Amino acid sequence: MKLFIDTADLNEIKEIASWGILDGVTTNPTLLAKSGRSFQDVIDEIFKLVDGPISLEVVSENADDMVREAKQIVSKVPQKYQKNVAIKIPMTPEGLKAVKTLCKLGIQTNVTLIFSANQALLAAKAGATFVSPFIGRLDDNGQEGMRVIEEIMEIFCNYDIPTEVIVASVRHPIHVIESARIGADIATVPPEVIRKMVKHPLTDAGIKSFLKDWEKVKK
Ligand code: G3P
């Protein structure tokens, strides 16, 4: 399973990318606002940090405007990185129209705010490169988010649908394990959850006792 980081915090991306574990980045307007940097600032840096799909979201609501905005975003990215741009498009009828056009133009799309297998199927049919079901928000709403991932993976497998499934709105490490067990293509994970995935108290305790014992034998 590929691992994306779900943040626009450039310091976190830089640090975690240095561990050699990142395959891409996803952002959204909320994450950009949290980063405290301007959109252009983030675009200028983010592509240098991770060589993989970088999702950047449009905020227009009709298809023509979404396509215009997507082209503008691509044009702001240095040419050598443009192949890595994935335009995040909301799951609406206008969004589907925009996905269809962007697919014809060869621009990657990531259809976001997906909450059902039917929405994922429609986005895939329109030509989405990626779909992003938001499992944490489903869990919050009293539905089992992981069940939607299972349904989508089963349907995409049945028909060899090439659209990749990004498990999004990940809240804790168990979401990542479950995504991998189901066979999801990608999980996009906030930095604080990636940090929890690295840690285990027995690892820390083991290091501490090895270092202590090393002191006894090193001379
Ligand atoms: O990738 C989508 C994600 O950023 C949304 O997460 O925690 O706001 O539901 P959350």
Boltz pocket constraint, residues with backbone or C-beta under 6 A from the ligand:
constraints:
  - pocket:
      binder: B
      contacts: [[A, 6], [A, 26], [A, 28], [A, 31], [A, 132], [A, 134], [A, 136], [A, 137], [A, 168], [A, 169], [A, 170], [A, 188]]
      max_distance: 6.0
